[in-house]
Amino acid sequence: MRAASGVWRWRRNPLRRRTDLVEAWVALAAVLLIVLAAPVAGWCCGALTDRVLEQAVRHQHQQRHATTALVVKPLPGPSVSTNPDGSPDGSTRSRVLANWTAADGSRHTGPLITSTLHDKPGDSLPIWTDDHGTVVNHPLDTDTARAHAALAGIAAAGAAGGLVIGARHLIVRLLVRRRYVRLDRAWAEAGPDWGRTGTGS
């Protein structure tokens, strides 16, 4: 890791500058933060996301209900390919008019999108509805929620590591700029004497 390259600056050396020692400490701090803090940040973010998504899973399973809709008739309009590039893959979807009964016992009729394999009158379609009978997406399942939480944790750990590396690069750049300023100042002070024995004496 490039951050570890600054550790050599701890060695005693008559040419070692104070900024070299600062850079070495910054490198060590960056390594420790990447090794220790970034995984902790990722774990905390993943755990928090998992807790929130688990609550969402429970809420959705309480608020959404599985039911069956019966196709009344197909609705006019072209069938839509499920393939993103529009190529025929044998899986197309069409709009149908269907009836279904909500969890509260109310009956509903409305348009649904279904596979062309289930768009004949009398075909049954599994759907999910809310408490009022409105068609909704199926609820989030626990495995998907955990996968999303794990991805969030990994992303948070990566972001934390990237932030540490970026901060180290910024500090090192400022240190290098400071070195150049000091070098220019020293050069300006000593410059007139270069190559001239006894000049300024």
C-alpha positions, -999 to +999 in steps of 0.1 A: +000+000+000+014+034-009+004+049+024+029+026+041+057+040+020+060+070+044+070+048+073+106+049+064+106+086+073+108+076+110+144+066+106+170+089+120+185+109+092+202+143+093+183+152+062+149+143+077+126+172+079+097+177+103+073+174+074+088+139+067+079+128+102+044+143+098+039+124+066+050+092+082+025+096+110-002+105+085+007+073+066+004+052+098-029+068+107-043+061+072-033+025+074-049+021+108-081+038+097-084+017+066-077-015+085-098-008+116-122+021+111-134+013+075-146-022+084-163-008+115-180+019+095-191-008+069-204-031+097-223-003+114-239+009+081-248-027+071-263-034+105-283-002+105-295-008+069-304-044+078-325-032+108-343-007+087-350-031+059-362-058+083-387-033+096-397-026+060-401-063+054-423-068+084-444-037+075-448-047+039-459-082+049-485-067+073-498-042+047-497-063+015-518-094+008-515-121-018-547-128-038-558-141-072-571-120-100-593-135-128-588-123-163-620-109-178-607-100-212-575-088-229-572-050-234-563-036-268-527-026-273-494-041-285-476-067-264-444-055-247-412-076-248-396-081-214-362-081-231-345-047-226-332-047-262-367-055-276-356-088-291-382-115-290-374-141-263-408-157-260-416-137-229-440-108-236-465-090-215-499-076-223-526-057-205-558-074-194-589-064-175-593-085-143-613-089-112-600-095-077-611-095-041-592-075-015-583-086+020-612-066+034-636-085+011-642-056-014-643-065-051-622-047-076-619-045-114-590-029-132-562-033-158-533-056-150-501-064-169-495-101-173-477-126-194-493-134-227-495-170-215-521-159-189-541-133-208-571-155-217-605-149-201-608-170-170-570-173-164-559-166-129-531-143-119-513-141-085-512-105-074-505-085-043-528-058-030-527-033-001-554-031+026-577-012+002-573-036-027-549-015-048-524-036-067-489-033-054-455-050-059-448-081-039-433-074-005-396-074+001-383-108+013-357-113+040-330-126+018-332-097-005-332-073+024-300-089+038-283-088+004-291-051+002-278-045+037-246-064+029-240-043-002-247-011+018-221-022+043-195-030+016-202+003-001-198+022+032-165+005+040-152+013+006-163+049+008-147+053+043-114+038+029-116+061-001-122+091+022-092+082+043-070+078+012-082+111-003-076+129+030-040+115+031-033+126-004-046+161+004-024+163+035+007+150+017+001+175-011-001+204+014+031+191+030+049+189-003+037+224-012+050+236+022+084+220+015+086+238-019+078+271-002+106+266+023+130+254-004+123+285-025+128+307+005+161+290+014+172+292-023+163+330-024+184+335+007+214+315-004+211+321-041+233+352-045+263+333-029+262+303-053+295+299-071+311+330-057+337+324-031+337+350-004+306+367-017+287+383+011+316+382+035 
